[in-house]
């Protein structure tokens, strides 16, 4: 079913993006290319009166077209849409991404997709993680891939820093010894959390389940060894004078994987907070 479009008020950015995605995926027997909001509204199966009402509610056809084209070119930069003569079409692989990898597509397609995903899945999301995640997406949308890698690396480090003191407090409450930590740099944070969770996996898992949060503590070592380490290494290469160049696909992968790491850290941190309460 096509998404609902309001006819008595301006379309929000999220509503416009959802409508455009549907129209590209469902040309309705027409050419798969699209070049205007009128084509989009037709593919949404709006009758002429409803189409005119939408245009009027959004400041006229020129104003809606301005927003439509701005979104199109943002998606061109992201590699999801290609210019095709005087129109635009889905890039190879975009349909598969949108239909089969919906979580990743949601992040890449929507201007605030990454922050929205973090807010949905990360309880007590801290301002630092949210801020640098937003910087990462902004950098990605304008094609600054080196900057994207650095910003997502900083967001990852902020999430690790949020988790560590809560883990330390829970360990103290459970009378468990915490490994020594040399500093608060990302590599040491990853090593410390991995070592701590591995050493005290059973006790922490039982305590976390008792606090009503199960599952994530046991997955942290794998996520740290894979996602967190990959993000950290890519950030280091992007942020230092090396020959390494970060690609658009590298960034799309990082943006897609980071929310899973963040969710594991923030959900676990909430449970550890409960354990540490007097």
ABEGO torsion letter per residue (X at the ends): XBBBBBAABBBBAAAAAAAAAAAAABAGGBBABBABAAAAAAAAGBBAAAAAAAAAAAGEAAAAAAAAAAAAAAAAAAGABBBBEABBBBBBGAAAAAAABAAAAAAAABAAAAAAAAAAABBGBBAAAAAAAAAAAAAAAAGBAAAAAAAAAAAAAAAAAAAAAAAAAAAAAAGBBBBBBABABAAAAAAAAAAAAAAAAAAAAAAAAAAGBBGAAAAAAAAAAAAAAAAAAAAAAAABBBABBBBAAAAAAAAAAAAAAAAAAAAAAAAAAAAABX
